[in-house]
C-alpha cells in the first residue's frame, strides 16, 4: 500500500489499528484547498500517469456517496463555474481522486482496501488555511452536507450473518455478484 521506504507516523499506525478493530463502514476526511468531494482510488493504477481515472469495483456506490455530500452543500451544488471549485461544476462537484491528482498512502484507499469502510475526501473550501472568522460560515456550508452523508450509512450491505443456531459468525466473507470487492462481518 505504501511505497518502499515510506515511514508511517505513529499516529497513522494507531488510526490504522483502530480502523481494523472497529467495523466502521463510512467515513469522510475533511481537507481545505479546493471545493470538491473526491472518492477512491486516490492512487492511479499507472503510477507514472497523472490525472488518470482509477475506479474501485464499487465506483457506483462511491459516486452515490460523494453526490450525497455534494448535492447537499450549498456552494458545491451551485452551478456557477466562476465560484470557488467551479472547475468541478460539470462533474457535479465530485471527482475520482486519482483523476484529480494521484498520490499514494491516502486513508480513503487504505480504508477501502483493508477495512469495510468507504471513505470520501471533502475539500471544504478553496483556502487551505481559512481565517478564524471564516470557520463559522464553512461549518454552516458543510453541516447539512455532513448530516446527509452520514445518513448514507444505511445504504449498501447490512444485517447479521449467523449460523443455524443464531450465533453471529465473525469474519464471514460477503460477496456481491458483479463487484470484485468482498466485505467481512465484524466481531
C-alpha positions as CSV (number, residue, x, y, z in Angstrom):
1,X,0.0,0.0,0.0
2,X,2.8,2.4,0.9
3,X,5.8,3.0,-1.4
4,X,9.1,1.4,-0.4
5,X,10.9,3.3,2.3
6,X,7.8,5.2,3.3
7,X,7.8,5.8,7.0
8,X,4.3,5.5,8.7
9,X,3.9,8.0,11.5
10,X,2.9,6.6,14.9
11,X,-0.5,8.4,14.8
12,X,-1.2,6.9,11.4
13,X,-0.4,3.4,12.7
14,X,-2.8,4.0,15.6
15,X,-5.6,5.1,13.3
16,X,-5.0,2.1,11.0
17,X,-5.1,-0.3,14.0
18,X,-8.3,1.5,15.3
19,X,-10.0,1.1,11.9
20,X,-9.2,-2.6,11.8
21,X,-10.5,-3.2,15.3
22,X,-14.0,-1.5,14.9
23,X,-16.2,-2.3,11.9
24,X,-16.6,1.2,10.6
25,X,-18.5,1.4,7.3
26,X,-18.4,5.1,6.4
27,X,-16.1,8.0,6.9
28,X,-15.0,11.3,5.5
29,X,-11.7,13.1,5.6
30,X,-12.0,16.9,5.6
31,X,-9.4,19.0,3.9
32,X,-9.0,22.5,2.7
33,X,-7.6,24.0,-0.6
34,X,-10.5,23.3,-3.0
35,X,-14.2,22.8,-3.0
36,X,-15.0,19.2,-4.2
37,X,-15.7,15.7,-3.0
38,X,-13.2,13.0,-4.1
39,X,-13.6,9.3,-3.9
40,X,-11.2,6.3,-4.3
41,X,-9.0,5.4,-5.7
42,X,-6.7,8.3,-5.0
43,X,-3.7,6.4,-6.3
44,X,-3.6,5.7,-10.1
45,X,-3.2,2.1,-11.2
46,X,-0.5,3.5,-13.5
47,X,1.8,5.4,-11.1
48,X,3.6,7.2,-14.0
49,X,0.3,8.8,-15.2
50,X,-1.1,12.0,-13.7
51,X,-4.8,12.6,-13.6
52,X,-5.8,9.1,-14.6
53,X,-9.2,7.8,-13.7
54,X,-8.8,4.9,-11.3
55,X,-12.1,3.4,-10.2
56,X,-12.7,0.9,-7.5
57,X,-15.0,-2.1,-8.1
58,X,-17.6,0.0,-6.0
59,X,-17.4,3.0,-8.3
60,X,-21.2,3.4,-8.5
61,X,-21.5,3.4,-4.7
62,X,-18.7,5.9,-4.2
63,X,-20.3,8.2,-6.7
64,X,-23.6,8.0,-4.8
65,X,-21.8,8.7,-1.6
66,X,-19.9,11.7,-3.0
67,X,-23.0,13.1,-4.6
68,X,-24.9,12.8,-1.4
69,X,-22.5,15.2,0.1
70,X,-22.0,17.5,-2.9
71,X,-25.7,17.9,-3.6
72,X,-26.5,18.9,0.0
73,X,-23.7,21.5,0.0
74,X,-25.0,25.0,-1.0
75,X,-21.8,26.1,-2.7
76,X,-20.7,22.8,-4.3
77,X,-24.2,22.4,-5.7
78,X,-24.1,25.9,-7.1
79,X,-23.8,25.7,-10.9
80,X,-21.6,28.8,-11.3
81,X,-18.3,28.0,-12.9
82,X,-16.9,31.3,-11.6
83,X,-17.0,30.4,-7.9
84,X,-14.5,28.5,-5.8
85,X,-14.5,24.9,-7.0
86,X,-16.2,26.0,-10.2
87,X,-13.9,23.8,-12.3
88,X,-15.8,20.8,-10.9
89,X,-19.3,22.0,-11.8
90,X,-19.6,19.9,-14.9
91,X,-18.7,16.8,-12.8
92,X,-21.4,17.6,-10.2
93,X,-18.8,18.7,-7.6
94,X,-17.3,15.2,-7.4
95,X,-14.3,13.5,-8.9
96,X,-12.3,10.3,-8.7
97,X,-9.3,11.2,-6.6
98,X,-6.6,9.8,-9.0
99,X,-8.3,11.6,-11.8
100,X,-7.8,14.9,-10.0
101,X,-4.3,14.1,-8.8
102,X,-2.7,10.7,-7.9
103,X,-1.0,10.1,-4.6
104,X,-0.1,7.0,-2.5
105,X,-0.8,6.3,1.1
106,X,-4.3,8.0,1.4
107,X,-6.7,7.0,4.1
108,X,-9.6,6.5,1.6
109,X,-7.7,3.9,-0.4
110,X,-6.4,2.2,2.8
111,X,-10.0,2.0,4.2
112,X,-11.3,0.5,1.0
113,X,-8.5,-2.0,0.6
114,X,-8.0,-3.1,4.2
115,X,-11.3,-2.5,6.1
116,X,-15.1,-2.4,5.3
117,X,-15.1,1.4,5.5
118,X,-16.0,3.6,2.5
119,X,-14.4,7.0,2.8
120,X,-14.6,10.1,0.7
121,X,-12.4,13.2,0.9
122,X,-14.2,16.5,1.3
123,X,-12.3,19.6,0.3
124,X,-14.3,22.1,2.3
125,X,-13.1,25.4,0.8
126,X,-10.6,26.9,-1.6
127,X,-8.4,28.4,1.2
128,X,-6.0,25.9,2.7
129,X,-5.8,27.8,5.9
130,X,-9.0,29.8,6.4
131,X,-9.1,32.7,8.8
132,X,-10.8,32.1,12.2
133,X,-13.7,34.4,11.3
134,X,-14.4,32.2,8.2
135,X,-14.8,29.0,10.1
136,X,-18.4,29.7,11.2
137,X,-19.5,30.1,7.6
138,X,-17.6,27.0,6.5
139,X,-19.3,25.0,9.2
140,X,-22.7,26.1,8.2
141,X,-22.0,25.4,4.5
142,X,-20.9,21.8,5.4
143,X,-23.3,20.9,8.3
144,X,-26.3,19.7,6.3
145,X,-24.0,18.0,3.7
146,X,-22.3,16.1,6.6
147,X,-25.6,15.0,8.0
148,X,-26.8,13.9,4.6
149,X,-23.6,12.0,4.1
150,X,-23.9,10.3,7.5
151,X,-27.4,9.1,6.6
152,X,-25.8,7.2,3.8
153,X,-24.6,4.6,6.4
154,X,-27.9,2.9,5.9
155,X,-27.2,2.2,2.2
156,X,-25.5,-1.0,1.0
157,X,-25.0,-4.2,2.8
158,X,-26.3,-4.6,6.4
159,X,-27.6,-7.3,8.5
160,X,-26.5,-10.2,10.7
161,X,-24.7,-13.3,9.5
162,X,-25.4,-16.2,11.8
163,X,-25.1,-20.0,12.0
164,X,-28.0,-22.3,12.1
165,X,-28.3,-21.7,15.9
166,X,-28.5,-18.0,15.5
167,X,-24.9,-17.3,16.7
168,X,-23.1,-14.5,14.9
169,X,-20.3,-15.5,12.6
170,X,-17.2,-13.5,12.9
171,X,-15.2,-12.5,9.9
172,X,-17.6,-14.1,7.4
173,X,-16.8,-13.1,3.9
174,X,-19.7,-11.5,2.0
175,X,-19.5,-11.3,-1.8
176,X,-21.8,-9.3,-4.1
177,X,-22.2,-10.7,-7.7
178,X,-20.6,-8.4,-10.2
179,X,-18.5,-6.5,-7.6
180,X,-14.9,-7.8,-7.1
181,X,-14.6,-6.5,-3.5
182,X,-15.7,-8.6,-0.6
183,X,-16.5,-7.3,2.9
184,X,-16.4,-9.2,6.2
185,X,-18.6,-9.3,9.2
186,X,-17.5,-7.7,12.4
187,X,-16.7,-9.3,15.8
